[in-house]
Amino acid sequence: MPRTAAQRRRRTLVADIQSISQPSQPVQAPASVAVTATAVAVPVGYESSAEGYKKVRDEYEYWTGRLTDTSMQLSYAVIAANWAVFGSANLVLHNRYSKWSIALALSALGVNLFGSWLLGELHRARAVGAETRSSEWNLEWERYKDQTNPLWPFTRSIIALASIMRQIKVWFPIIGGGLFLIALLRR
């Protein structure tokens, strides 16, 4: 019975899939050949620990930047959702959950703006200090260069403020969104 081209291709494809899915048979080496297994180290992809650290640092900066973007987008969405559902300032102001939802979203936006400005100023001060007092900057580097988790080149203020801002960027919009959902259900 003659087969069509489509049937031949399908049969060939089925045969190929079956040959792939069948377990391969182990090959026996002749008795005269000594077989030894050697473990091959898989490279981690980085030439040095400094290169690995740079990758982690770059990823940290990327994801904290994404946190800022996402936090702002969620804050805008919470505000817009409140206005879309309640339609007027009067209705929003008479629903305590909606009011708090918008307050938290606006607070997240305000903290983001103020915190970005403040962190920018703290970093600028460090940069000016490095440029104008290079000998002190080099001494600081010497003091911290061999530590496993140094603060340098940042200050405790920069690290603390950044940590607080990350927490606010996460929790204010999420809680604001939750309050909006409560307002929506209690409407």
URWOHU-V785969 format. One record per residue. RES is the residue in three letters. SS is DSSP state (2 for helix, 1 for strand, 0 for the rest). BURIAL is + if it has 16 or more other C-alpha atoms within 10 Angstrom, else -. Layout:
BEGIN
res=RES ss=SS burial=BURIAL
res=RES ss=SS burial=BURIAL
END
This chain:
BEGIN
res=MET ss=0 burial=-
res=PRO ss=0 burial=-
res=ARG ss=0 burial=-
res=THR ss=0 burial=-
res=ALA ss=2 burial=-
res=ALA ss=2 burial=-
res=GLN ss=2 burial=-
res=ARG ss=2 burial=-
res=ARG ss=2 burial=-
res=ARG ss=2 burial=-
res=ARG ss=2 burial=-
res=THR ss=2 burial=-
res=LEU ss=2 burial=-
res=VAL ss=2 burial=-
res=ALA ss=2 burial=-
res=ASP ss=2 burial=-
res=ILE ss=2 burial=-
res=GLN ss=2 burial=-
res=SER ss=2 burial=-
res=ILE ss=2 burial=-
res=SER ss=2 burial=-
res=GLN ss=0 burial=-
res=PRO ss=0 burial=-
res=SER ss=0 burial=-
res=GLN ss=0 burial=-
res=PRO ss=0 burial=-
res=VAL ss=0 burial=-
res=GLN ss=0 burial=-
res=ALA ss=0 burial=-
res=PRO ss=0 burial=-
res=ALA ss=0 burial=-
res=SER ss=0 burial=-
res=VAL ss=0 burial=-
res=ALA ss=0 burial=-
res=VAL ss=0 burial=-
res=THR ss=0 burial=-
res=ALA ss=0 burial=-
res=THR ss=0 burial=-
res=ALA ss=0 burial=-
res=VAL ss=0 burial=-
res=ALA ss=0 burial=-
res=VAL ss=0 burial=-
res=PRO ss=0 burial=-
res=VAL ss=0 burial=-
res=GLY ss=0 burial=-
res=TYR ss=0 burial=-
res=GLU ss=0 burial=-
res=SER ss=0 burial=-
res=SER ss=2 burial=-
res=ALA ss=2 burial=-
res=GLU ss=2 burial=-
res=GLY ss=2 burial=-
res=TYR ss=2 burial=-
res=LYS ss=2 burial=-
res=LYS ss=2 burial=-
res=VAL ss=2 burial=-
res=ARG ss=2 burial=-
res=ASP ss=2 burial=-
res=GLU ss=2 burial=-
res=TYR ss=2 burial=-
res=GLU ss=2 burial=-
res=TYR ss=2 burial=-
res=TRP ss=2 burial=-
res=THR ss=2 burial=-
res=GLY ss=2 burial=-
res=ARG ss=2 burial=-
res=LEU ss=2 burial=-
res=THR ss=2 burial=+
res=ASP ss=2 burial=-
res=THR ss=2 burial=-
res=SER ss=2 burial=+
res=MET ss=2 burial=+
res=GLN ss=2 burial=-
res=LEU ss=2 burial=+
res=SER ss=2 burial=+
res=TYR ss=2 burial=+
res=ALA ss=2 burial=-
res=VAL ss=2 burial=+
res=ILE ss=2 burial=+
res=ALA ss=2 burial=-
res=ALA ss=2 burial=+
res=ASN ss=2 burial=+
res=TRP ss=2 burial=+
res=ALA ss=2 burial=-
res=VAL ss=2 burial=-
res=PHE ss=2 burial=+
res=GLY ss=0 burial=-
res=SER ss=0 burial=-
res=ALA ss=2 burial=-
res=ASN ss=2 burial=-
res=LEU ss=2 burial=+
res=VAL ss=2 burial=+
res=LEU ss=2 burial=-
res=HIS ss=0 burial=-
res=ASN ss=0 burial=+
res=ARG ss=2 burial=-
res=TYR ss=2 burial=+
res=SER ss=2 burial=+
res=LYS ss=2 burial=+
res=TRP ss=2 burial=+
res=SER ss=2 burial=+
res=ILE ss=2 burial=+
res=ALA ss=2 burial=+
res=LEU ss=2 burial=+
res=ALA ss=2 burial=+
res=LEU ss=2 burial=+
res=SER ss=2 burial=+
res=ALA ss=2 burial=+
res=LEU ss=2 burial=+
res=GLY ss=2 burial=-
res=VAL ss=2 burial=+
res=ASN ss=2 burial=+
res=LEU ss=2 burial=-
res=PHE ss=2 burial=-
res=GLY ss=2 burial=+
res=SER ss=2 burial=+
res=TRP ss=2 burial=-
res=LEU ss=2 burial=-
res=LEU ss=2 burial=+
res=GLY ss=2 burial=-
res=GLU ss=2 burial=-
res=LEU ss=2 burial=+
res=HIS ss=2 burial=+
res=ARG ss=2 burial=-
res=ALA ss=2 burial=-
res=ARG ss=2 burial=+
res=ALA ss=2 burial=-
res=VAL ss=2 burial=-
res=GLY ss=2 burial=-
res=ALA ss=2 burial=-
res=GLU ss=2 burial=-
res=THR ss=2 burial=-
res=ARG ss=0 burial=-
res=SER ss=2 burial=-
res=SER ss=2 burial=-
res=GLU ss=2 burial=-
res=TRP ss=2 burial=+
res=ASN ss=2 burial=-
res=LEU ss=2 burial=-
res=GLU ss=2 burial=-
res=TRP ss=2 burial=-
res=GLU ss=2 burial=-
res=ARG ss=2 burial=-
res=TYR ss=2 burial=-
res=LYS ss=0 burial=-
res=ASP ss=0 burial=-
res=GLN ss=0 burial=-
res=THR ss=0 burial=-
res=ASN ss=0 burial=-
res=PRO ss=0 burial=-
res=LEU ss=0 burial=-
res=TRP ss=0 burial=-
res=PRO ss=0 burial=-
res=PHE ss=0 burial=-
res=THR ss=0 burial=-
res=ARG ss=2 burial=-
res=SER ss=2 burial=-
res=ILE ss=2 burial=+
res=ILE ss=2 burial=-
res=ALA ss=2 burial=-
res=LEU ss=2 burial=-
res=ALA ss=2 burial=+
res=SER ss=2 burial=-
res=ILE ss=2 burial=-
res=MET ss=2 burial=+
res=ARG ss=2 burial=-
res=GLN ss=2 burial=-
res=ILE ss=2 burial=+
res=LYS ss=2 burial=+
res=VAL ss=2 burial=+
res=TRP ss=2 burial=-
res=PHE ss=2 burial=+
res=PRO ss=2 burial=+
res=ILE ss=2 burial=+
res=ILE ss=2 burial=-
res=GLY ss=2 burial=+
res=GLY ss=2 burial=+
res=GLY ss=2 burial=+
res=LEU ss=2 burial=+
res=PHE ss=2 burial=+
res=LEU ss=2 burial=+
res=ILE ss=2 burial=-
res=ALA ss=2 burial=+
res=LEU ss=2 burial=+
res=LEU ss=2 burial=-
res=ARG ss=0 burial=-
res=ARG ss=0 burial=-
END
